[in-house]
Amino acid sequence: MKIAVVSETSSADKNSAIASTLEGRGHQIVNLGMFKSGASPELGYVHTGLMAGILLNLGRVDYMVGGCSTGQGFAQAAMMYPSVSCGQIHDALDAWLFAQINGGNCVSLRLNQGYGWAGDVNLRMIFDALFSVERGGGYPPHRREAQGKARRLLEQVSATTHKGFAQIIAALPDELLGPVLCYPGMPSLIDVDSIGDEELRNTFRARMRQR
């Protein structure tokens, strides 16, 4: 699985702990930073939420790991976009249940509030639980079918209530989209020329040309 790590400015000092704790699990890790708070361009949780939307909708990664001070902001920002199922995760049980029941593709971590002593140990336990079970396996087991039906229904709701992703990218304000499109590592991950959908490819090309 290809997993991207995105850290916004208030929790940039936790980036190395997140990335190192994800290593050695048999996954490909793409660490986009932020690596240092206050660096330029500076990303807030609205920017990193958009990163999640772009990378998941383009299929450039399979999973996003992000967060912010409380975990609330990144979760809300990421869920603004279609095809993103984000869970706010505080501990290993949250992670285990989210993977089993919701089968999502994005998690938001609480990286300042309550992080505290042994916060890195909590991260390790979260990732142990998150990636130790089959996504969508169901819990309790007899609820598997009903939970799968609910997930598929939510996917239909998301497709119905969101604009097409090309329309979203075309309409986003430059103050939000600009820093994300030019952020180190994003242009090569987006790889405009390889986007299969012509409308989406042309939309990204036009917006990136404005940079």
Residue pairs with C-beta under 8 A, 6 or more apart in sequence:
1 27
1 28
1 62
1 63
1 131
2 27
2 28
2 30
2 60
2 61
2 62
2 63
3 22
3 27
3 28
3 29
3 30
3 61
3 62
3 63
3 64
3 65
4 29
4 30
4 31
4 32
4 51
4 52
4 55
4 60
4 61
4 63
4 64
4 65
4 189
5 15
5 18
5 19
5 22
5 29
5 30
5 31
5 32
5 65
5 66
6 32
6 33
6 43
6 48
6 51
6 52
6 64
6 65
6 66
7 14
7 15
7 18
7 33
7 34
7 35
7 48
7 66
7 67
7 111
8 34
8 43
8 44
8 45
8 47
8 48
8 66
8 67
8 68
8 73
8 74
9 34
9 37
9 38
9 39
9 42
9 43
9 44
10 37
10 44
10 68
10 69
10 111
10 112
11 67
11 68
11 69
11 111
11 112
12 33
12 34
12 35
12 36
12 37
12 39
13 36
13 37
14 67
14 111
14 112
14 115
14 119
15 31
15 33
15 34
15 35
16 35
17 119
17 120
17 123
18 65
18 67
18 109
18 123
19 29
19 31
21 120
21 123
21 124
21 127
22 29
22 65
22 127
23 29
25 127
25 131
27 131
30 61
30 185
30 189
32 51
32 183
32 184
32 185
32 186
32 189
33 39
33 43
33 183
33 184
33 185
34 42
34 43
41 179
41 182
41 183
42 179
43 51
43 179
43 180
43 183
44 73
45 66
45 68
45 73
45 74
45 77
46 73
46 77
46 176
47 176
47 179
47 180
47 183
48 66
48 68
48 74
48 77
48 78
49 66
49 73
49 74
49 76
49 77
49 78
49 79
49 80
49 81
50 77
50 81
50 172
50 176
50 177
50 180
51 64
51 66
51 180
51 183
51 186
52 64
52 66
52 74
52 77
52 78
52 81
52 84
52 86
52 106
53 78
53 80
53 81
53 82
53 83
53 84
53 165
53 168
54 60
54 169
54 180
54 186
54 190
55 61
55 64
55 189
56 64
56 81
56 83
56 84
56 105
56 106
57 81
57 82
57 83
57 84
57 165
58 190
58 195
58 200
60 189
60 190
60 191
61 189
62 105
63 105
63 106
64 78
64 84
64 86
64 105
64 106
64 107
65 106
65 107
65 109
66 74
66 78
66 106
66 107
66 108
66 109
67 74
67 107
67 108
67 109
67 110
67 111
68 74
68 108
68 111
68 112
69 110
69 111
69 112
69 113
70 110
70 112
70 113
71 88
71 89
71 90
71 108
71 109
71 110
71 111
71 113
72 88
72 108
74 86
74 108
75 86
75 87
75 88
75 108
78 84
78 86
78 106
78 108
79 85
79 86
81 162
81 165
81 168
82 158
82 159
82 162
82 165
82 168
83 105
83 155
83 158
83 165
84 105
84 106
85 102
85 103
85 104
85 105
85 106
85 151
85 154
86 104
86 105
86 106
86 107
86 108
87 94
87 95
87 98
87 102
87 104
87 106
87 107
87 108
88 94
88 107
88 108
88 110
89 95
89 98
89 107
89 108
89 109
89 110
89 126
89 130
90 110
90 114
91 122
91 125
91 126
92 122
92 125
92 126
92 128
92 129
93 129
94 126
95 107
95 126
95 127
95 129
95 130
96 129
96 130
96 132
96 133
97 139
98 104
98 107
98 130
99 129
99 130
99 131
99 133
99 134
99 135
99 136
99 137
100 133
100 134
100 135
100 136
100 137
100 138
100 139
101 136
101 138
101 139
101 143
101 147
102 136
102 147
102 151
103 135
103 136
103 137
103 148
103 151
104 135
107 130
109 123
109 126
115 122
136 144
136 147
136 148
136 151
137 144
138 144
138 145
138 147
138 148
139 147
162 168
163 171
164 199
165 200
166 197
166 199
166 200
166 203
169 177
169 200
169 203
169 204
169 207
170 203
170 206
170 207
174 210
177 207
178 210
178 211
180 186
181 187
181 190
181 207
181 208
181 211
182 211
187 208
190 204
190 208
192 201
192 204
192 205
192 208
193 201
195 201
195 204
